[in-house]
Amino acid sequence: MTGRKFLIGGNWKMNGSKALVDTLVTGLNNATWNTDEIEVVIAPPAPYLDLVRSKAKKEVNVSAQNIYFEKKGAYTGENSSEFLKDLGINWTIIGHSERREIFKESDEVTAKKVAFALAEGLSVIACVGEKLEEREANQTTEVPSEWTNVVVAYEPVWAIGTGKVATPQQAQDVHHEIRTWLAANVSAEVAQATRILYGGSVGAKNSGELQKEVDIDGFLIGGASLTGDFVTIINTRASA
């Protein structure tokens, strides 16, 4: 046993409706898991954060998908840490590959957001990843430059939508490299304590094999978090 609580995160991305909230939250409210061993975090779109928090049982943590590094001001369209805390939201995702690729958020901006969120008392799922050309050039370990003492999520961007599927061993290898990097650049204690999630097309069919790897401390799940597969993945871990 690693001593690290397994975290199962669901990133709804830009998907949602009041009907979907009812369906997904009801499924989670009816599910059971040992909260000493499993932590569940879901990240609906910002307009549904309050609704999800009000409907979900306390064992379900609710997260924003992104925040800005200022509390308030003339920043049209941005999410504030103050908004989240006012709604009882204690988590945020930062640095997701789609924020980096589509919205061109740099490593510098991502690092500022992580530092700000942690200073504001939020828990952070900080995403790191690589593109296919970086994987094939063995540059994976060089790419992650941000880390957090809360949670790191490894996104194999090269495996998403490319037809190339990461094996459990490939995922384990990179998670081990990230933990080794933390030990060398931060401390052995942080490396041992930091949870590293896998975020590469996790579903009900592959979660059981992935969770067996010693350095995989949970998942950041996209598409499967919008279906009953999310509860199946929780149940698979709970019965392990």
Disulfide bonds with the S-S distance in Angstrom:
none
